[in-house]
Structures are given as C-alpha cells and as structure tokens.
C-alpha cells in the first residue's frame, strides 16, 4: 500500500499518503448544493474524487467516503421560494437528478450521503462547544459568529495574509471574497427572507451557516480527524478555511491530514457562464447524443490540478479514443477464446508498471492513459504478427478489467434494446426459424436503419447500437 504521493494544498507539497488507520482511507468530499441540476464543472470535481477513491481501492485500502448534500443555504432557500415550493420538496428533485447523473458517469457511490437538514442537532452541538470555548459569540439579532481573532491559525489553508483581514466585521452570507474575510456565521437568526425555514436552538429560531454543516457531518461519520478532504479550488476559501477553523477550535486536533483540490473547468477557453451561452449540464450534453462514458473520459483525462478546457471537439476526441479501446477489446476476445490467463507478456507488464507509477504520483492520469494506449498499440502489433497466445490474450483482458476498476471507462456498457428493436428481433428470429431469409434480411435492414446492428452467433442474435 506504499508509494502513493499526493499534492497537499495545506503544505503546497507532494507528500506520501499515510492514513491514520492502517489499511483504511477516510475521505470527505464536498458534494452538491441541491438548488439546481449540477453542471459539468461540478462533475469535474466528482470524477476526480472518484478516480482518487478507485485508486485507493486499487492500492488495497478500504475506503470510507462521505459526500454531503447541502439542502439548506442561501441559494436553496432563495430558489425554493421563487418556485413556490417547500424547501424539502424543492431540493428532493435535485437530489434525485444528482444521483442519476452520478450513475450516468459511472461514479462509485460514497458510503454516506448526509443531508444538512438531517443533522441540525449535530450542528447546534458543535456551535455550543465553540461558544463554550470562547471561539463563538452571539450577535444582538440572535445569530452566532465565529471570531477569527480568537483563532490565530486562520488562513493556513489558503495562505492568507492576516494583516489584510478586518477583525470585528461580520459576514452573514455563505460566500465572500478574499479581501472581505471576517467573522463568519455559524447560526443565522431567522428573518423574513427565510420564510418557513427555521429550527429551534439555544439562540432562538434560525438555521445553520453553510460552513458549519460540513464540519458537523464529517465529525459524525469520520470522527474529529480523518485522512483526506477534497473539493474544487473555489472551496479553499472561504469554505474549507472556515471548516478548519471551527472544527479544530472545537476538537483540538487537525481536521484532515491531506487537502486535495481540483482546478476549474473552462468551456472553449472561457469561464462557464449562462450569459456567455457556454453553460452545460450533463443532461445538456447527453441530449446532444454523447454518452456518459465519453463525458467521463473527457473529465478524467486532464490532471486534476490543471485547468480543463472543455470543448465539443475534445469530446469527439474522447469518443475516438474510446473507439480504439473498444476495437482492441473486441479483437482480444476471440484471441483469448476462453483460455485461462497466463503471465502478462513483457510489453503488457511494462505498460502495467508505467500505469501504476503514473497514478502513484499524484494521480498523473495523462501518463496512465499513455500507458494504456501504448499497450493497445503494441497489443495490436503482436496480434497482427499472430504472436499473441490465448493465455497472453486472456492475461491482457484481465489487466484491462483491473485498469477499468480505476478508470471506469474501458468497458463499454451494454445498452438496453428499445422495445421496437426487440419486436423486430423477435420477428426476425421467427423468420430465420422458418428459413424465410428474405424477411430475415428485410428485418435486419430495418433494424440497421434505426441505428442497430445484428450479429448471428451460436447463442442467437446479438444486437448492438451502431
């Protein structure tokens, strides 16, 4: 399990990964704020976190992952009121959409998906601890704020210059700019803008601030100190900085050992924005005829700490790359012929070593994918020369399957046959049984015209999307 190095935002250095508990990696990944359908920039982070999770599993670790669902904050309240819906009903539809999108991208489920509204008592308990220890204070309106003056380590993750902070200034909103860093809200007293969204607390009716939600939920499911905390670079400040302050002030120990953050996603070289017309949800892209597997490859193929420039041309290139994978795996199957796997041939073992070395170095996905396509090129050459034995082919098949446990894109998912295509397949089967070849060929042509190909195998017809 040794050899894995990660870039720690806290130290700005590569560090060897050493979990607190041998063989067990515990990680907290910032999840969606469920006020709308997640966009591809969000999924860039979730795909990176999925690669991290899968690589830890590949290395032999048991992984416990927590991904929060923020279902109460300024945005969810604002938009639920605009829609004229209760908060729970409004956010429920976007929770469902989020999980559907995660499945479309073949992202492994986390062990826990805590929703903020289900953990209000834990948040209140954390705030009371901070108040008792002198790190939090009540404002005149009943809100409770964290005092950054009382926490000298504030700013260590974002590497803030504390001389630029303005002590005594309170920030009630959930998000704020670097130059406006100040005491942040732990508990927000109810006002008319909250409508019917409020809970009872020792400080009166109100609701939690955004930052305290993650601290309370990570403590419940992972304990006061865990291994890895991830998110996008936009989470570093203020969200993760505030998490560190309130968690460590309450518990007296580091919140997380390693902090990993992925860079922004751009679209056509520009920041994604609805006003620019370059704002895309996963559903927008799938509606254009692309597959979740292709989008996953596009989001995966750039190193997580490098900005990703999403274009439809690059998505087409992802489709081409995956076609090469599919052609190779289709060619391997008859070469293996069901034989038991032997030892990996030398060229495949060398590729396997390069693949693992790459991902051990802070998830160097570019070098890992280069190893994959080197293996495909060399494997094709060996098959062309008729030098690949069935045992060799079976070993390479097993290697690709193992790699796909990490990448999640190599195996082409089976596509459900639509009812109208299945009806024609059934008719064609009947025609072939009656040796009506003319009708059989006509039905094959109809099926092909609808974008499906039919192969007759010893086990019967096999239909695949063209």
C-alpha positions in Angstrom: 0.0 0.0 0.0 3.0 2.3 -0.1 4.2 4.6 -2.8 1.2 6.9 -3.3 2.0 10.6 -3.2 -0.5 13.4 -3.2 -0.2 17.2 -3.5 -1.4 18.6 -0.2 -2.9 22.1 -0.5 -2.0 22.7 3.1 1.7 22.3 2.6 1.8 23.1 -1.2 4.0 20.0 -1.5 3.9 16.4 -2.6 3.5 14.1 0.4 3.4 10.3 0.9 -0.1 9.1 1.7 -0.1 7.5 5.2 -3.6 7.0 6.6 -4.3 7.4 10.3 -5.6 3.8 10.5 -3.6 1.2 8.6 -5.4 -0.1 5.5 -8.3 2.3 5.9 -8.6 5.6 4.0 -11.3 8.0 5.3 -12.2 10.9 3.0 -14.7 13.8 2.9 -15.7 15.1 -0.5 -17.8 18.3 -0.8 -21.0 17.4 -2.6 -23.6 19.4 -4.4 -25.8 22.3 -3.2 -29.1 21.0 -4.4 -30.7 24.1 -5.7 -30.4 23.2 -9.4 -29.1 20.5 -11.7 -25.3 20.1 -11.3 -23.2 21.4 -14.2 -20.1 19.8 -15.8 -17.8 21.9 -13.7 -19.2 20.3 -10.6 -18.8 16.8 -12.2 -15.2 17.6 -13.0 -14.6 17.5 -9.2 -16.7 14.4 -8.6 -14.9 12.5 -11.3 -11.6 13.5 -9.9 -12.7 12.3 -6.4 -14.0 9.1 -8.0 -10.5 8.4 -9.5 -8.9 9.1 -6.1 -11.3 6.7 -4.4 -10.8 4.0 -7.0 -7.0 4.3 -6.9 -7.0 4.0 -3.1 -9.1 0.8 -3.6 -6.6 -0.4 -6.2 -3.8 0.1 -3.7 -5.7 -2.2 -1.3 -7.2 0.4 1.1 -10.7 0.1 2.4 -12.3 3.5 1.7 -15.0 5.3 3.7 -16.2 8.3 1.8 -18.6 10.9 2.9 -20.2 13.3 0.4 -22.6 15.9 1.8 -25.8 17.2 0.3 -26.3 20.9 1.0 -30.0 21.2 1.1 -30.3 24.4 3.2 -28.3 27.6 2.5 -28.9 31.0 0.9 -29.4 29.6 -2.6 -31.7 26.7 -1.8 -34.0 29.0 0.3 -34.0 31.7 -2.4 -34.8 29.4 -5.3 -37.4 27.3 -3.4 -39.3 30.4 -2.5 -39.1 31.6 -6.1 -40.5 28.3 -7.2 -43.3 28.5 -4.6 -42.3 25.1 -3.2 -41.4 23.8 0.3 -37.6 23.6 0.8 -37.7 19.8 1.2 -39.8 19.2 -2.0 -37.7 21.6 -4.0 -34.3 20.1 -3.1 -35.6 16.5 -3.4 -35.9 16.8 -7.2 -32.3 17.9 -7.5 -31.0 15.2 -5.1 -32.6 12.7 -7.4 -31.1 14.3 -10.5 -27.7 14.3 -8.9 -27.7 10.6 -8.2 -29.0 9.9 -11.8 -26.1 12.0 -13.2 -23.6 10.2 -11.0 -24.8 6.8 -12.3 -24.5 8.1 -15.9 -20.9 9.0 -15.2 -20.2 5.6 -13.6 -19.1 7.3 -10.3 -19.0 4.9 -7.5 -21.4 5.7 -4.6 -20.0 7.0 -1.4 -20.6 5.2 1.9 -22.6 8.1 3.3 -24.6 11.0 1.7 -25.6 13.1 4.7 -28.1 15.9 4.1 -27.7 19.1 6.1 -31.3 19.2 7.2 -31.0 15.8 8.8 -28.1 16.9 11.0 -29.3 20.2 12.7 -28.8 18.8 16.2 -25.1 17.9 15.5 -24.6 21.5 14.2 -26.2 23.0 17.2 -23.9 20.9 19.5 -20.8 22.0 17.6 -21.8 25.6 17.8 -22.4 25.3 21.6 -18.9 23.8 22.0 -17.4 26.7 20.1 -19.3 29.2 22.2 -18.3 27.5 25.5 -14.6 27.5 24.4 -14.7 31.3 23.6 -14.4 31.0 19.8 -18.0 32.0 19.1 -20.2 34.9 20.2 -23.8 35.9 19.9 -24.8 39.0 18.0 -27.7 41.2 19.0 -30.1 39.7 16.5 -29.5 36.1 17.9 -27.1 35.0 15.2 -23.8 33.3 16.3 -20.5 34.1 14.7 -17.0 32.5 14.8 -14.3 35.0 15.9 -11.3 34.7 13.6 -9.4 36.9 16.1 -9.6 34.1 18.6 -8.1 31.6 16.1 -4.6 32.6 15.2 -4.2 29.8 12.6 -7.0 31.2 10.5 -5.8 31.4 6.8 -3.3 28.5 6.9 -5.0 26.5 4.1 -5.5 29.5 1.7 -2.2 31.0 2.9 -3.9 34.3 3.7 -2.1 37.4 4.8 -3.9 38.0 8.1 -2.8 41.6 8.1 -5.4 42.2 5.4 -8.3 40.8 7.4 -10.7 43.1 9.1 -11.4 41.9 12.6 -14.8 42.6 14.0 -16.5 42.7 10.6 -19.3 40.1 10.3 -20.2 38.2 7.1 -23.7 36.8 7.1 -23.7 35.4 3.6 -22.4 32.0 2.9 -19.7 33.1 0.4 -17.4 36.1 0.3 -14.4 37.4 -1.4 -10.8 37.0 -0.1 -10.4 40.7 0.7 -13.6 40.6 2.8 -12.6 37.8 5.1 -14.1 38.3 8.6 -16.1 36.6 11.3 -18.5 34.1 9.7 -21.9 33.0 10.7 -22.3 29.7 12.5 -26.0 30.2 13.2 -28.3 32.7 11.4 -31.2 34.2 13.3 -34.5 33.8 11.4 -35.6 36.8 9.3 -38.5 37.2 6.8 -36.3 36.1 3.9 -36.1 32.6 5.3 -39.9 32.1 5.2 -40.8 28.9 7.0 -37.2 27.5 7.0 -36.1 27.6 10.7 -35.2 25.3 13.6 -35.3 25.9 17.3 -31.9 26.4 19.0 -30.5 27.8 22.3 -30.1 31.1 20.4 -33.7 31.2 19.1 -35.3 30.3 15.8 -32.8 30.2 12.9 -30.7 28.0 10.7 -27.1 26.9 10.4 -24.5 28.7 8.3 -23.2 26.8 5.3 -19.7 26.2 6.6 -20.7 24.5 9.9 -22.7 21.9 8.1 -19.7 20.1 6.7 -17.8 20.2 10.0 -20.7 18.7 11.9 -21.3 15.9 9.4 -17.7 15.0 8.8 -17.3 14.7 12.6 -20.3 12.4 12.8 -19.3 10.0 10.1 -15.5 10.2 10.1 -14.6 11.4 13.6 -12.8 14.6 14.6 -9.8 13.9 12.4 -9.6 12.0 9.2 -7.3 11.5 6.2 -8.4 13.3 3.1 -10.6 16.3 2.4 -11.3 17.3 -1.3 -13.1 19.8 -3.4 -12.7 22.4 -6.1 -10.2 25.2 -5.8 -13.1 27.6 -5.2 -13.8 25.7 -1.9 -10.4 26.5 -0.5 -11.6 29.9 0.7 -13.8 30.6 2.5 -15.5 27.2 2.9 -12.6 24.9 3.7 -10.7 27.6 5.7 -13.8 28.1 7.8 -14.3 24.3 8.2 -10.7 24.0 9.5 -11.1 26.9 12.0 -14.4 25.8 13.6 -13.5 22.0 13.6 -10.0 22.4 15.0 -11.1 25.0 17.5 -13.8 22.6 18.8 -11.8 19.4 18.7 -8.2 20.5 19.4 -6.8 18.3 16.5 -6.3 18.6 12.8 -9.4 18.2 10.7 -7.8 16.4 7.8 -4.2 15.4 7.0 -4.3 15.9 3.3 -6.3 18.5 1.3 -6.7 17.9 -2.4 -8.3 20.4 -4.8 -9.1 20.3 -8.5 -8.7 23.2 -10.8 -11.5 25.0 -12.7 -13.2 23.7 -15.8 -13.3 26.2 -18.7 -15.5 25.9 -21.8 -13.9 27.0 -25.1 -11.2 28.7 -23.1 -13.6 30.9 -21.1 -15.2 30.6 -17.7 -18.5 28.8 -17.9 -21.4 31.2 -17.7 -25.1 31.3 -18.7 -24.6 34.8 -20.1 -21.9 33.5 -22.5 -24.1 30.7 -23.6 -21.4 28.1 -22.7 -23.0 26.8 -19.6 -23.6 23.0 -19.8 -25.2 20.4 -17.5 -24.5 16.8 -18.1 -28.1 16.4 -19.3 -27.5 19.1 -22.0 -24.5 17.1 -23.3 -26.2 13.7 -23.2 -29.1 15.3 -25.2 -26.6 16.1 -28.0 -26.0 12.3 -28.4 -22.9 11.9 -26.3 -22.7 9.0 -23.8 -21.9 9.4 -20.1 -18.8 7.2 -20.7 -17.5 9.8 -23.2 -18.1 12.7 -20.9 -16.4 10.8 -18.0 -13.4 10.2 -20.2 -13.2 13.9 -21.1 -13.5 15.0 -17.4 -11.0 12.3 -16.4 -8.2 12.8 -19.0 -6.7 16.1 -17.7 -4.8 16.1 -14.5 -7.0 17.3 -11.6 -4.7 20.2 -10.7 -4.6 21.5 -14.3 -7.4 23.6 -15.7 -9.6 21.6 -18.0 -10.8 23.2 -21.2 -14.0 21.5 -22.3 -14.9 21.7 -26.0 -17.1 19.5 -28.1 -14.1 18.9 -30.3 -12.3 17.4 -27.3 -15.4 15.4 -26.5 -15.3 14.0 -30.1 -11.7 13.1 -29.5 -12.7 11.2 -26.3 -15.2 9.3 -28.4 -12.4 8.4 -30.9 -10.1 7.3 -28.1 -12.8 5.0 -26.6 -13.5 3.6 -30.0 -9.8 2.5 -30.1 -10.3 0.8 -26.7 -13.5 -1.0 -27.9 -11.8 -2.2 -31.1 -8.9 -3.6 -29.2 -11.1 -5.4 -26.6 -13.3 -6.8 -29.3 -10.2 -8.1 -31.1 -8.8 -9.6 -27.8 -12.0 -11.7 -27.1 -11.6 -14.2 -30.0 -7.8 -14.3 -29.5 -8.3 -15.4 -25.9 -11.1 -17.8 -26.8 -12.0 -18.5 -23.2 -8.5 -19.7 -22.3 -7.2 -19.3 -18.7 -5.0 -16.2 -18.2 -1.2 -16.8 -18.2 1.5 -14.4 -17.2 1.4 -11.0 -18.7 3.6 -10.7 -21.8 6.6 -8.4 -21.3 5.1 -5.4 -23.3 1.9 -5.5 -21.2 3.8 -5.9 -17.9 5.9 -2.8 -18.8 2.7 -0.9 -19.5 1.2 -2.0 -16.2 4.2 -0.8 -14.4 4.0 2.6 -16.1 0.3 2.9 -15.4 0.8 2.3 -11.7 3.8 4.5 -11.4 1.9 7.4 -13.0 -1.1 7.2 -10.7 1.1 6.8 -7.7 2.5 10.2 -8.5 -0.5 12.5 -7.5 -2.9 10.7 -9.9 -0.9 11.5 -13.1 -3.7 10.5 -15.4 -2.0 11.7 -18.6 0.9 9.2 -18.2 -1.5 6.5 -17.1 -3.6 6.9 -20.3 -0.4 7.0 -22.3 0.5 3.6 -20.9 -3.0 2.3 -21.8 -2.7 3.4 -25.4 0.9 2.1 -25.7 -0.4 -1.3 -24.6 -3.2 -1.1 -27.2 -0.7 -0.2 -30.0 1.7 -2.9 -29.0 -1.0 -5.5 -28.5 -2.4 -4.8 -32.0 1.0 -5.2 -33.5 1.5 -8.6 -31.7 -1.9 -9.8 -32.9 -1.1 -8.6 -36.4 2.0 -10.8 -36.3 0.0 -13.7 -34.9 2.3 -13.8 -31.9 -0.4 -13.5 -29.1 -1.2 -16.8 -27.5 -4.7 -17.4 -26.0 -3.2 -17.3 -22.5 -1.5 -14.0 -23.3 -4.7 -12.5 -24.6 -6.6 -13.7 -21.5 -4.0 -12.1 -19.3 -4.3 -8.8 -21.2 -8.1 -9.0 -20.9 -7.7 -9.3 -17.1 -5.3 -6.4 -17.0 -7.8 -4.1 -18.8 -10.5 -5.2 -16.4 -8.3 -4.3 -13.5 -7.4 -1.0 -15.0 -11.1 -0.3 -15.6 -11.7 -0.7 -11.9 -9.6 2.5 -11.7 -10.7 4.4 -14.8 -14.3 3.4 -15.1 -14.4 4.0 -18.9 -12.8 0.9 -20.6 -15.8 -1.4 -20.5 -18.5 -0.4 -23.0 -21.8 -0.5 -21.1 -24.5 -2.7 -22.6 -27.3 -0.6 -24.0 -30.8 -1.7 -23.4 -32.5 -2.7 -26.6 -35.6 -0.5 -27.2 -38.9 -2.3 -27.5 -39.4 -1.5 -31.2 -36.0 -3.0 -32.0 -36.7 -6.0 -29.8 -40.0 -6.6 -31.6 -38.2 -6.7 -34.9 -35.5 -9.1 -33.5 -38.3 -11.4 -32.3 -39.9 -11.4 -35.8 -36.5 -12.0 -37.4 -35.8 -14.9 -35.1 -39.2 -16.4 -36.2 -38.4 -15.8 -39.8 -35.0 -17.5 -39.5 -36.5 -20.5 -37.8 -38.9 -20.8 -40.8 -35.9 -20.3 -43.2 -37.6 -17.1 -44.6 -34.3 -15.5 -45.5 -35.9 -12.7 -47.4 -37.9 -11.5 -44.5 -34.9 -12.0 -42.2 -32.8 -9.8 -44.4 -35.5 -7.1 -44.6 -35.8 -7.0 -40.8 -32.1 -6.8 -40.5 -32.2 -3.7 -42.8 -35.0 -2.1 -40.8 -33.0 -2.6 -37.6 -29.9 -1.2 -39.2 -31.9 1.9 -40.4 -32.7 2.5 -36.8 -29.1 2.5 -35.7 -28.6 -1.1 -34.5 -26.5 -3.9 -35.9 -27.4 -7.6 -35.6 -24.9 -10.4 -35.5 -25.9 -14.1 -35.6 -23.9 -16.1 -33.1 -24.2 -19.8 -31.9 -26.1 -18.4 -28.9 -28.5 -16.4 -31.1 -28.9 -12.9 -32.3 -26.8 -10.1 -30.6 -28.0 -6.5 -31.2 -25.6 -3.6 -30.5 -26.0 0.1 -31.0 -24.1 1.2 -34.2 
